[in-house]
Amino acid sequence: MSAIDDAPRPFGPARLWICLNGIIWRESLRFLHQRERFISALVRPLVWLFIFAAGFRQTLGVSIIPPYDTYVLYEVYITPGLMAMIQLFNGMQSSLSMVYDREMGSMRMLLVSPAPRWFLLTSKLIAGVAVSILQVYAFLAIAYFWDIEPPNWWNYLSVLPALMLSGLMMGAFGMLLSSLIKQLENFAGVMNFVIFPMFFASSALYPLWRVQQGSPWLALVCQANPFTYAVELTRFAFYGQIEPISLAVVLGCTIVFLASAIWAYDPGRGLLMRRGG
Amino acid sequence: MNTPTSALTVEHVTHAYGARVALDDVSFSVAPGSFTVLLGLNGAGKSTLFSVITHLYAPKAGVVRIFGHDVARQSGAALARLGVVFQSRTLDPDLTVEQNLAYHGALQGMRRGERRERQKLLLERVGLADRVRDRARHLSGGQMRRVEIARALLHEPKLILLDEPTAGLDIQARADILAVVRDLARDDGVGVLWTTHLVDEIRSHDHVVVLHKGKLRADATSGEIIASAGASSIGEAFTRLTGARAPAEESDA
């Protein structure tokens, strides 16, 4: 049947742009309304910085390793790790919101848009990353008054592309998880089994050579952990440098996670349908 | 101009979750401007059918078309012609009515001016023009539903799906919503698929599709179904067709 009805206009680039902006705008509005989420997103890394790092600076010395060209305080060392942690939590939280949204029906709202599904999911992802970058800069603004700053002012800008990319990686990973989580309650499990291991088994809190000294086995785990590369990418970018291996790993993981998430949300293969309803 | 005669056609749709068959070779259609009731108990397969029509997932077999566009293959063209009111509340409670509508307008790729114009018209129509700046959480259940209906119509779809839209509402709110939606079909020529388990929402000339345990049990006007079942009411006809108790008797919500 060839259908010529009073056809709606096709979904061209202009309308996709409106769609993307709308999704980012809504995500930002929601974030601003959820003040508790903003505050806890800020307090979490600050607790690590002010309490954990202050306590550990005496016991943990960090030798001179790139990108640092001098001895640095432990607070300075863990700052990029904490930036990545903000993005890790945010990526998982977006995934929580997708599980929650789906149960509340607003994920379904999103998916009945005539825009292509991959575009909707990617837009949702970008919106989450935008929010995570806001959080990172709020954290850096407070850390600045604690004398934690990059060598040059423009490093605040040089770190931005790294934040975008690592945010995308974590968001895409979260999205993939959200398609696998069957029920909302399981998210607590994600915290325990995903977020904490990813964070602790990485170079966020201690340099890999130190881990190697303590446990070669753990060092291997850290090296296999994509989060390590997000941390290192951020760390080098914060010092105006590009770390090619980290860049390649983060880029590769982003592509794989995103493609898998889009696959998982595909109506034909539909992991969604296992859930019924 | 070759215009499809149906707003919605469901052709031999079958779906299963593992071994459990949720929809078994279901076919029916909704004419433009008609008020079609999809009647079935909980677990009849209504929600699955709803998910298939809205392209949340594809059925194992069969095709769904919206104004001739295959939902699986031409989903953009199909979904652009479809408005949906989901059973669960989908307004963002922290956002205002206007912000909720703006979000939906953006998802449909509507420009702000165009959206505002439609929004004004629709909110007047559902009697909530004065609530546009209120947060959704300050609306009553019935008002939220009416905003959701306005939202579903924002992009001028010619087919609207409502999944148990009156669930949990009081009698007055139910009547208001039913009236608004019936007007849409009658005055604007919008095809309506109204999912319910409450027989008292059905009038004798309504097109009724009875779904029971994933199978289509009847597809005709309410009056015809009553007559062919030799019953005195649609509730009684439902009982005879399905062997189940007529749904409205157990609910007067």
Interface residues (C-beta under 8 A of the other chain):
Chain A: M1 S2 A3 I4 D5 D6 A7 P8 P10 F11 A14 R15 L16 I18 C19 N21 G22 I23 W25 R26 L29 R30 H33 Q34 E103 M104 G105 S106 R108 M109 L110 L111 V112 S113 P114 A115 P116 R117 L120 P267 G268 G270 L272 M273 R274 G276 G277
Chain B: M1 N2 T3 P4 H15 Y17 A22 S47 T48 S51 T54 H55 L56 Y57 A58 R65 F67 G68 H69 A72 S75 G76 A77 A78 L79 A80 R81 L82 V84 F86 Q87 S88 R89 T90 D92 D94 L95 Q99 A102 Y103 H104 G105 A106 L107 Q108 G109 M110 R111 H155 E156 K158
